[in-house]
Amino acid sequence: MRTLLIGLLLLATLMGWWLHSHQQPAEAERFSVGGALGGIPAEGFKRAIEPRSFRFPQDHGAHPGFRNEWWYFTGNLRTEQGRHFGFQLVFFRTALAPGEPQGASPWRTHQVWMAHFALTDTEAEQFHAFERFNREAIGLAGVKAEPFALWLDDWSVREQDDGWLLSVAEGDLSLTLKLTPQRPPLLQGSGGLSQKSAGPGNASYYYSIPRLRAEGEVSLHGQRYQVSGLSWLDREWGTSALSEEQTGWDWFSLQLDDGSDLMFYRLRHKDGSIDPYSAGSWSQPDGSLIKLAADDVQLDVLEQWASPKGGRYPLHWRLQIPGHGLDLRISPVIDNQELDLIIRYWEGAIEASGTRNDKPVRGQGYLELTGYGE
């Protein structure tokens, strides 16, 4: 989700919403989530087949030849007094058809957008989640690379000085952050090509900026809090990814206090087995990178949480990378960080503690869980 898979599921759902809202019933019934997520893409879209050359800042912008694309920000923030907030802001673009629409009307567009915003207030044990939808026409939503600007209505991330200004508000809740990259973009997978299931093109182009310094303000229920912390950006675009056997995934991002950054996603099959295309990376303070395959990471569920809406989510984990001496216990800052929006999934702030080569290490990050609440 920041992984390709949660993005595809959300975008497929959005496509269904859009088609049902704007077409006749007979046309709308032709939509299927399975078709949108499967390995056979709609004719005319590009596919992620082989590694490519990345260029920045151009690749912060859109790649409209591919069906799906997203910009995924998460982060952990604290006040000077130590009050903690977690946040998620994600923008999804999907193309309903390849190419450009026919006709001169400014309302015509193949591009539709969705955004999710969530805020965790740890002290109050409250979780707030919102969503928005719009088409790209007449500037209602969109992205441009230079200067960088990403928006859906008044939710936005825009270039400012040496970083980006994130601004989002909903009701009496708002978040404004200056995000400053601390490291260059990190290419995930094989040179930025992240294979998610068997078959050519069942992949995404994927990069991350795992450390962005965050400084700004949270406004909540009439109170304002000056905050700072770290944010994480995941960027992906592609056209197809899933196989019929895949049913869900567990995605971890961790910023450890030794200066390293860990990302790992575990793909699950319908029979409960782990997909061999599970993968990740562990970037080191000296700039070196450890690529992680499915067998490199051992994940054990320690405790589950029963959602009041149904389903059980594994929220407490032991994560080990035996070949590199890492042993972590991972827990959410609060249990209920479930988004009950156009689809239902769990994504929230987490804390980690344990050892690396027998020395204490702690961290913070985000966890995303899908396929449990359905």
N, C-alpha and C positions, 0 to 999 in steps of 0.2 A: 501497500500500500503504500501509503507509500509503496505498496507492492502493486505489481501489475494486476494481481488477481482480485483484490478488493475493488480496485478501480474498474475492472471489467464488469464485475457483478453490479456495482452501482450504476455504471453507464448503461449496461443492458437493461436494468430496471428503468432508468431514465428514458431510454428509447421506447420502452413499452408505454410509459406514461405519456410521452410526447405523441406517439402514434395514436393512442386511444383518444387523446385530446383533440387531434387535428385531422383525423381521417374518418372515413365512413366505417361502420362496424365491420363490414366484410373485409376491408383492408387491414384494420387493426388486429383482427384475429390471426393474421398471418405471422405476427411477431411471436418469437419464442426466445426465452432466455438461453436455452440450450444452444440454439443456433448462433446467438451472439457470442457465446463463450467458447464454442467448439473450435476445433482445429482447422475447419474449412472456412476461409474468409469470404466475405462478399466480393464478387468480381470487381476489379478496378482499384482496390486499395493496395497500398504498398505493404510489405511484410518485413519483419526483422529477420534477415537470413544470415548475414555475416557481419563481422565487426566493421565499424565505420570510423572515420576520423571525426572527432568531436571538435567543435569550434565554439569559443565563448567570447562575447556574450550571446552570439547568434542562437546557440542551442538552448538558452533560457526561454526562447520564444517558441512559436507554434511549429508543428510538423503536420500540416493538414493533409498530406498524402496518406497518413495512417489513420485508422478509424478512431483510436482512443488515445487520450493523453491526459496527464495530470501533474499537478504541482502540490506537494504534500508537506506541510509545515507542522511540526509538533515541538513541544518544549516544556521545560520546567522553570518556574519563576519563583523568586522569593522577595519579600520586603526586607528592609534592614532589620526588622524585629524577628524575621524568620518565618512569617506566614507564607505558606506554599500555595501556588496555583499551577495547574497544568493546563495546556491548551493544545488544540488541534484546529487547523484551518486548511482545508483542501479544496482545490478547484479541479473539476473534471470537464474535459471537452470531448464530445463525441460527434462524429460525422454520420448523418443518416444516409448519405449516399456519397460516392466518390465524385471528385471534380467540382466544378463551379455550377451553381444553379442557372437555369435559363431565364432570360428576361431581365429587364432593367430596373425593376422595383427594388428600392433599398430594403424592403422587408424580406426579400428572398435570401435564404441562407440554408446551407446543409449542416451548419454547425450549431449544436445546442450545448448548453452549459448547466452544470449543477455545482453547488458548493455546500460543504458541511463545516460548521463551526461548533466547537465544544469547549467548555471551560470547567475544570475541576477546582472546587474550593475545598481544600483538604481540611482546614480547621472546622468549617461548618458542616463537613461531610455532605456536600451538595454537588450535583453534577448537572450541567446545563448543556443542552444540545439543540441545534437549529439547522435548517436546510433552506436553500433557495434554488430556483430554476429560472433560466431565461434562454432566449435565442441570441445569437451573435449579432443579428441585424441592428442597424442604426445605433451601434455603440452600446447596446444594453449589457454586453459581456464580451470579453476578448482578452487578447494578450499581444504585446509587441516586445521585441527584443531590445531595441535601442532608441531612446532610453527604456529600460525595462518597465513595463506596466502590465499588471494582471488584475482583472476586476470582474465582478458580477454585481450589478447595481452599485451600491456604495461600499461593498466589501472589496478590499483591494490590497495589493502589494505593489509598491512603486519604487523606482530607483531614487535614492537620495544620497548625495555625497559618495562615500565609499561603501555604501550598503543599500539596504531596502527599508522602506517604511511600510509596516503592516498596520492596517486599520480596518476594524470590523466592529459593528454595533448592532445590537438587537434588543429592543425594549430598554430596560434600565441596566443593561449589561454592555460593556464595551471594552475593547482591548486595542491599545496603540503601542507598537514596538518598533524601535530601530534595530534592524538585524544586520550585523557586520560579519561577513565570512572570516573565520580564523584560519581556514585551510582551503586549498584549491579544490575544485570538484574531483570526486573519487569515482572512477569508472567501476561499476559492479560487473559481475560475471566475467566473460572473456573479452577484455577490451571494450566493455560497455554493452556487450550482447549477453542478455540474461535469459537462458533457456528455461522454460517452465514446464514443458512436457515434450514427449517424443514427436518427431516430425519437423521438417524444415519450416521455419517461420513461426512456430509456436513459441514465441519469445518476445522480449521487449528490448528496446534500448534504454539503459538504466544508469543513471549516475546519482550520487548523493553529495551533499555538503553537510558532513556530520557534525560540524561545530560552527554555529553562528552565535556570536555574542548578542544577547538580547537585553535591551534597556527600554523602559517605557512605563505605561500606566494601565492598571486594571481598574475599571469603574464598575461597581457592583452594588445594587440596591441603595444608590445615593452616596456610597462611600468610595473614595479614591485611594488607590494604593500605588506607590512608586515601587517598581519591581525591576529585577535584573536576573539574568540566568543564562541558560544555553538553549538553543533551538537546533533542530535537525531538518534538513530539506531533502526529500526524495523526489526524483523526476523520472518519469517513464513515459514511453509512447510505443505503440504497437498496434496490431490488428487482431491477432488470435493467440491463445495460450493454453487453454485447458484441455485435458483429456476427459473422456467419459468416466474414468475411474476416480478422478480427483473430486473431493467433496468439501474440503476446507483447508485452512492453514493457520499457523501460529507464527507471528512475526515479532521479532524483538529488535529494538535499537537501544544501545547502552553507551553512555558517555562515562568512562571510568576515571577515577581521580588520579590514576597514574598517567593520564594524558592520552590513553588509547580509546578507540571507538569501535564498537562491535555491532554488527548487523547479521542476523540469521533468520531465515524463514524455513519453517518445516511444513511441507505439503502432506496432506493426509488423504488416503484412499477411503472409499466407502466401506471396505472391510476392516478398517482400523490400522492398516499397515502404513508405513512411511514411504513416501515417494522418493526415488533416488535422485530426482532433480531438486530436492531441497538443497539450499546453499546459502552462503553468506561471505562475509569478509571481516577482518580484524585489522584496522589500521593502527600503526604504532606511532608514538611521538616523534621518532626519528624519520618518519616518512615512509618506512617500509610497510608492506602489506602482506598479511597472511590470508590466502584464499581458503575458504572453508567448504568442504563437501559434506554430503549428508552424514557420512560415517565419522567425521571429525568431531561432531558435537553430540553429546549425550544429554537428553532432556528427560527429566522425571517429574511427574505431577505430584506435588505434595498435598495440595488441598484444592477443592472445588468450591464454587459459589453457585447457589441455586437462584436463578433470576425469578423475581415475582411474576414475570411474564411467561415463564416456562423455559426449560433448558438449563443445563449446568455448564458453567465455564471453568476451565482450569486456570486459576489465578495465581497460585503459589507454586513455584518451580525450583528445581535444582538444575542448573546449567553447568556442564563440565566440558572442558576441552582438554582431555587427558594428555594429548601430545604437546601441549604448550603450558601445562601446569595451572590451568584456570579452574576454579571451583566456586560457584556463586549460588547464593539463595536469592530468589527474586520474589517480590511481593508488591501488590498494588498499594498506592497511598490510601485509597478507599476501595471497597469492593464494587459498589454500584457505579460503574462508568460505562454502562450499556447505552448505546444510541438506538433509540426506537423511532426511526425516521421512515423514509420510504422503504428501507430494509432495516433489519435488526442485526446488530453486531456489537462486539465489545471492543473498545479502544480507550486506553487510559494511561495515566502516569504510573510509573513503577519505580521502586528502589531496589538496589542490589548490594549485597555485602558478602564477603568471602575472602579467598586467598588467591594470589598469583605467585606460583613458585614459593609457597609457604609464607608469603608476606601478605599482610592485610591489604585489602582493596575494597573500595566502595564505589557506587555509581548510581546514576539515575537514567531514566529513558522512558520509552513508550512500548506498550504491548498491544498487538492487534490480534483478535480471535474471531474466526468466522466458521460457520457451519455447526455451531453448538446451539443456537437459540431458535432454530427453524422447526 
